[in-house]
Amino acid sequence: VTEAALGRYGPNVAAMWVGREPKPEMVGTGSTQGRFKLFAILERGTDVATRISQMTNQPHAVWKRYFRSLRLCIWRVSANRCFHFDGKLANLVDSFPSSGVTVDDKTSTIKAIDLASDFYRRIERLTPEEGTSAIMVTSPEMAQGWRLVWLYNILFVTCSLRLVLTTDVYLKVWWPSISKAVKSVLREC
């Protein structure tokens, strides 16, 4: 959760603490076994699946603004080499006002949630060139490992969007903005 918040693709964390519930292990011995649970207060948001169902009659400019935020979130997750194996639309939240998405809103964005370790993984950098050293800036073979991660993440979300978007919005707004990049990465594979 903190990694995602620092990478700007997860909700901001206002507070975090660990709660402990002691349970007696053996009566009379005094030893206890603790059960721990992590608690966090996160930035509030509306899940993307709900928001899309509310945006049925919006003009294409509003959809473009919303999808730009969605693509940015997916890129940030992927640039950090993270797979969100449960990247369904309900596991993405937006910070747009409850009144709706507007084209002029420059601060609202979409972020990933439900980043439990059973559905959220990161691949490690494989070569020294993929590190964060000065070599990365000057090397012609800069780190490109995030590209396949991005391909997986963007196609996962694309499949989810295909199920809920109208054909018009999908074919005229979502797919044209990613199709060249998807085809380019697929060709390189």
C-alpha positions as CSV (number, residue, x, y, z in Angstrom):
1,V,0.0,0.0,0.0
2,T,2.8,2.4,0.9
3,E,4.8,1.5,-2.2
4,A,1.7,2.2,-4.4
5,A,1.1,5.5,-2.6
6,L,4.7,6.6,-3.1
7,G,4.6,5.5,-6.8
8,R,1.4,7.7,-7.2
9,Y,-0.7,4.8,-8.4
10,G,-2.2,3.9,-5.1
11,P,-4.4,6.0,-2.7
12,N,-2.7,8.3,-0.4
13,V,-2.2,6.9,3.1
14,A,-3.3,9.3,6.0
15,A,-2.5,6.9,8.8
16,M,-1.4,3.3,9.3
17,W,-1.1,1.1,12.4
18,V,-1.0,-2.5,13.6
19,G,-3.5,-3.9,16.0
20,R,-2.7,-6.9,18.2
21,E,-5.2,-9.2,19.8
22,P,-3.6,-11.4,22.4
23,K,-4.9,-14.9,22.8
24,P,-3.9,-17.2,25.7
25,E,-1.9,-20.1,24.3
26,M,-2.2,-22.3,27.4
27,V,-4.2,-21.5,30.4
28,G,-2.1,-21.2,33.5
29,T,1.3,-20.8,31.7
30,G,0.9,-17.1,31.1
31,S,2.2,-17.3,27.5
32,T,0.1,-15.7,24.8
33,Q,-0.1,-15.9,21.1
34,G,-0.8,-12.6,19.2
35,R,-3.0,-12.1,16.2
36,F,-2.0,-9.0,14.2
37,K,-4.0,-6.9,11.7
38,L,-2.9,-3.9,9.7
39,F,-5.2,-0.9,9.7
40,A,-4.9,2.1,7.4
41,I,-6.9,5.2,6.6
42,L,-6.7,5.8,2.8
43,E,-7.8,8.5,0.4
44,R,-11.5,8.1,-0.5
45,G,-12.5,7.2,-4.0
46,T,-15.3,5.8,-6.2
47,D,-14.6,2.5,-7.9
48,V,-14.2,2.7,-11.7
49,A,-16.9,0.1,-12.4
50,T,-19.4,2.2,-10.6
51,R,-18.3,5.4,-12.1
52,I,-18.4,4.0,-15.7
53,S,-22.0,2.8,-15.1
54,Q,-22.8,6.4,-14.1
55,M,-21.2,7.9,-17.2
56,T,-23.5,6.4,-19.8
57,N,-24.5,9.6,-21.7
58,Q,-21.3,11.6,-21.5
59,P,-19.6,13.2,-24.5
60,H,-16.4,11.7,-25.8
61,A,-14.3,14.5,-24.3
62,V,-15.3,13.5,-20.8
63,W,-14.5,9.8,-21.6
64,K,-11.1,10.9,-23.0
65,R,-10.3,12.8,-19.8
66,Y,-11.3,9.8,-17.7
67,F,-9.4,7.2,-19.8
68,R,-6.3,9.4,-19.7
69,S,-6.3,9.0,-15.9
70,L,-6.9,5.3,-16.2
71,R,-4.0,4.9,-18.7
72,L,-1.7,7.0,-16.4
73,C,-2.5,4.7,-13.5
74,I,-1.8,1.6,-15.5
75,W,1.5,3.1,-16.8
76,R,2.6,4.0,-13.2
77,V,1.9,0.5,-12.0
78,S,3.7,-1.0,-15.0
79,A,6.7,1.4,-14.8
80,N,7.3,0.0,-11.3
81,R,7.1,-3.5,-12.9
82,C,4.1,-4.5,-10.9
83,F,1.4,-6.9,-12.1
84,H,-2.1,-6.5,-10.7
85,F,-3.5,-10.0,-11.3
86,D,-6.8,-8.8,-9.9
87,G,-6.9,-5.6,-11.9
88,K,-10.6,-5.6,-12.4
89,L,-12.4,-2.3,-12.7
90,A,-13.7,-2.5,-9.1
91,N,-10.1,-2.6,-7.9
92,L,-9.4,0.8,-9.4
93,V,-10.8,4.0,-7.7
94,D,-11.0,7.5,-8.9
95,S,-10.8,10.8,-6.9
96,F,-13.3,12.7,-9.2
97,P,-16.1,14.5,-7.3
98,S,-19.3,12.7,-6.7
99,S,-21.0,15.2,-9.1
100,G,-19.1,13.5,-12.0
101,V,-16.2,13.7,-14.3
102,T,-15.4,17.0,-16.0
103,V,-12.9,17.8,-18.8
104,D,-11.5,20.8,-16.9
105,D,-10.7,18.8,-13.7
106,K,-6.9,18.6,-13.7
107,T,-6.3,17.2,-10.1
108,S,-8.5,14.1,-10.0
109,T,-7.1,10.8,-11.0
110,I,-7.5,7.0,-10.9
111,K,-5.5,4.8,-8.5
112,A,-5.2,1.0,-7.9
113,I,-6.4,-0.6,-4.7
114,D,-6.6,-4.2,-3.3
115,L,-2.9,-4.6,-3.5
116,A,-2.7,-7.8,-1.4
117,S,0.4,-9.9,-2.0
118,D,-1.7,-12.8,-3.4
119,F,-2.7,-10.7,-6.4
120,Y,0.0,-8.1,-6.7
121,R,3.6,-8.9,-7.6
122,R,6.6,-7.1,-8.9
123,I,9.3,-8.5,-11.2
124,E,12.8,-7.6,-10.3
125,R,15.3,-5.8,-12.6
126,L,17.3,-8.3,-14.5
127,T,20.5,-6.4,-15.6
128,P,22.6,-3.7,-14.1
129,E,21.4,-1.4,-16.9
130,E,17.9,-1.7,-15.5
131,G,18.9,-0.2,-12.2
132,T,18.5,3.3,-11.1
133,S,22.2,4.3,-11.4
134,A,23.7,6.8,-13.8
135,I,24.2,4.1,-16.4
136,M,20.4,4.1,-17.0
137,V,20.5,7.7,-18.2
138,T,23.3,7.2,-20.7
139,S,22.8,3.6,-21.8
140,P,21.2,3.0,-25.2
141,E,19.9,-0.3,-23.8
142,M,17.8,1.4,-21.2
143,A,15.4,-0.7,-19.1
144,Q,12.5,-1.9,-21.1
145,G,11.2,-4.7,-18.8
146,W,8.2,-2.6,-17.9
147,R,6.8,-2.8,-21.4
148,L,5.6,-6.4,-21.2
149,V,4.2,-5.7,-17.7
150,W,2.3,-2.7,-19.2
151,L,1.0,-4.9,-22.0
152,Y,-0.4,-7.4,-19.6
153,N,-1.9,-4.7,-17.3
154,I,-3.4,-2.7,-20.2
155,L,-4.9,-5.7,-21.9
156,F,-6.4,-7.0,-18.6
157,V,-8.2,-3.7,-18.1
158,T,-9.1,-3.5,-21.8
159,C,-10.9,-6.9,-21.5
160,S,-12.8,-5.6,-18.5
161,L,-13.7,-2.4,-20.3
162,R,-14.9,-4.3,-23.4
163,L,-17.5,-6.0,-21.2
164,V,-19.0,-2.7,-19.9
165,L,-18.5,0.0,-22.4
166,T,-20.7,0.8,-25.3
167,T,-19.2,-0.2,-28.7
168,D,-19.0,3.5,-29.7
169,V,-17.0,4.6,-26.6
170,Y,-14.8,1.5,-26.8
171,L,-14.0,1.8,-30.5
172,K,-13.7,5.6,-30.8
173,V,-12.2,6.6,-27.4
174,W,-10.5,3.7,-25.5
175,W,-9.0,1.5,-28.2
176,P,-7.5,4.2,-30.6
177,S,-5.5,5.7,-27.7
178,I,-3.7,2.5,-26.9
179,S,-3.8,0.4,-30.2
180,K,-0.5,1.6,-31.7
181,A,1.4,1.1,-28.4
182,V,-0.1,-2.4,-27.9
183,K,0.7,-3.4,-31.5
184,S,4.2,-2.1,-31.1
185,V,4.9,-4.1,-28.0
186,L,3.3,-7.2,-29.5
187,R,5.5,-6.9,-32.6
188,E,8.6,-6.7,-30.4
189,C,7.6,-9.9,-28.6
